[in-house]
Amino acid sequence: MPNRFSSSLSHYGATWSTKRRVLTIAVVITALLAAAGIAAWFTGHSGQHHDASATPSVTDSSTASTEPTPPAASAGAGSVPKPPRISDPLAYSKAAAAMLWSYDTRDTSRDQELAGMKAWMSTESKYADWNSVTGQVPDPVLWSRLADNAQHASAKVSDAHYPSAFKQALTTDPSAITEAYIYYVTVTGHQQIVWKNGGSGAEDRSVTLAVQCRPSHDCSLVAIAPTVAP
């Protein structure tokens, strides 16, 4: 398979326009830093409820919840999995990153891919940046070419942590997060790409996500940041 197809999809929209980068940075940073702070972990519909008034300290990936088992694919969304019903920002970000780095053009159309990804998004339009997510999906022509080559990818997530800038913002104003409950999480992992006639490739991946985890609600995806924070 031509390398340009593999490269195009494995980097999923890396060549963003300057305008898109600026807009995305503005949305993510404004939402996160304006709402920066730390609040209680809480669960949504899992049946485990915690006191929302509790305020634990920020944890890193070494103490984060175990990565959830990938959920079953949603109906009408091809191979795109349903979002997990969890309230831990680190665990949700791991699952979201695995979803973003995995795809299967053999049984999933571009429209199904987008529909499946939409289910992961926050329904709060004030914060949700759908364009930053759709920018990860190849255009219809490229998707068709990838499908002709039966290209598909799987992902393994290795780490999720709060970037230092976000943790500093939490320390500076530990109450502001109650405005939007948006958390900034950097996820790293590995992507394996396969196409017909024995073609394959692999690369390390890293992405910074904004996820929303309001009390008594499951987490949802807010945005994909164009750069990776330390």
N, C-alpha and C positions, 0 to 999 in steps of 0.2 A: 504494500500500500504506500502511496506517496507520503513522504514524511510531512509535507505541509498540512495534510489533513490531520494526521496524528497531532502535530504541534498545535494546530489551530484549536482543536477541541481540548487537548490536555491543558491548555492555558486559558480556555473558556473566557474570552473577552478581555484578555490582558491589555490589549491595545485600545484603551478607552480614549475618547477625546478629552482635551483639556477641560472643556466645559463640563463634561460628565464627571470628571474627577473632582473639580471644584464643588459642584453641586452635591456630590455624594459626601465629600469630606464635611461640607457645611451641615448637611442633615445629620450625619453620624456624630460629629464632634459637638454640635450645638445640643442635640438631644441628650447626649451622654454627660457632657460636662455641666450643662444646665441642671441636669437631674442627678448629678453625682452624689453619692452617699452610700451607706450600707444599711440594709434593713433585714428583716427576718427572712430566713428561707421558709418557704411555704409550699404545701402540696395542693394540687387542684382536685382531680377526680380519682386519684389513686386509692382513696380510702384512708390515707394517713394524713391527719391534720395536725398542724403545730400552731402554737400561739404566735400570732402575727406581731405581737408587741415585742417579742424577743429580738435582740440585735446581735447576732454572732459576728465574729471577725471574719475578714476575707480569707479564703483558703486558696491554696494552689492546687495543681493537678495531683500532687501526691496524696492529698486528703479529700479529693473530689469523689463524688459518687462513681461507682463502677459504670463504665460505658454500657448503656442499655442495649438489650438484644434488638437488632434491626427489626422493625415492625413489618408486617405483611404489606404487600403492595396494595394500594387503594384501587377500587374499581374505577375503570375509565381513565386511569393514570398510567397504564402500562406498568413498567418496572419501578416507577417512582414510589417509595414507601410512604405510608401515612406518617404524619408527625407523631412522636411519642407523647403520651399524656403524662408529662413530668414537670416539676416546678424548680428543678435545680438548673441554674443558668449554664454551669460548666457541662453537665451531662447533656443538656439540650443542644448546646453548641457543638459538642462532639457528634451527636446524631445528625445535626444539620449539615455539618461539614462533610460527613460521610455521604449524605444524600447528594450534595452539590458535586462531589467528586466521582459519583457513580452514575452510570447511564447505560442504556442498552438500546441501540438503534435497530436491533433485530426485531423487537416486539413493542417498541414505544415510538409513537410519532412525535414530532416536535410539539404539536398542540397538547398531546397527553403529557409530555414533559413539563410544559408550562403550567398545565392544570394541576399536576401533582405538586409542583413547587409552590403554587399559589396557596395550597392548603396549609403550608408551613408559616405563612405570613401573618403578622399582626393585622387585625381588622381596624386598628386605629389609624386612619388616614393621616392624621396630624404627624405621626412618627414614621409610619411604614414607607420605605423607599423601594417600591416594586421594580423600578428601573434598574437599580443596582443588581437585582437578582436576574431579571430578564437579560441583562447584559452578559450573563454567564452562558447563555444558550446560543449556539451557532445559528446563523440566519437559515431560512428554509432551504436555500440552494445547498449550502454546506452540509446541513443535516441530511439531505437526500443523498449526497455523495458519501457521507459516512455510513448511511444505511446500506448503500450499494456495496460497501466493503464490510458489512456486518460488524462494524466497530462497536465495542462495548468496553466498559471500564468498571473496576471494583476499587474500593478504597479501604484502607486500614488506618484508623486514627490512633496516634500515639500519645498526644498530650493536649491539654486545654488549660489555659491559665489567664488570669487577669493581667493586662499590660501594666507596667509600672506607673504610667501616666494616669491610668484609670484609678489604680489603688491610691495614688496621691490625692486625686480629686475626692475620693471617698473619705480620706482622712481630713481633708480641708473642710468639707461640709457634709457630715454624716446624716443629715436629714433631708437634703434636697432630692434624693432619689425617689421619695414618695410622690413626686409629681408624675413620673412616667414609669418607674421601676424598670429602667433599661440598663442592661449590663453589657460591658464591652469585653469580649473574650477572644483571645488568639488561640487558634487550633492548628496543630501540625500533624502530618501523617504521610502516607505513601499511597500513590495511585498506580494501578496496573492496568494498562491498555492492551486490548487484543483485537485483531481484525483477521479477516479470512486469509487463507493460504499460509497460515502459520505466523503471520506478522504479530509482533508484540513490542511493547515499550513500557517503561516505568519511570517514575520520578517522585521526588519528595515534594510535598505540597504544604502550603501554609496560608492561612486566611484569618482575617480578623472580622468577627461578626458582632452585630448589635442585636441582643435578644431581650425581649420584654417578658418579665415574670411578675405579674401583678398578684397580690394576695388572693387566695382562693381561686386562682385561674392557672391553667397550664401555660407553659412558656410558649412564645411564638417568635418568629424571626422578624427583625425590624429592617436590617440592612446588611449589605456586604461592603466593607470598607475597601477602597482601592489600594491601600498600602497596609503593610503588616507592622504593627507596633511591637516594641521589644517586650 
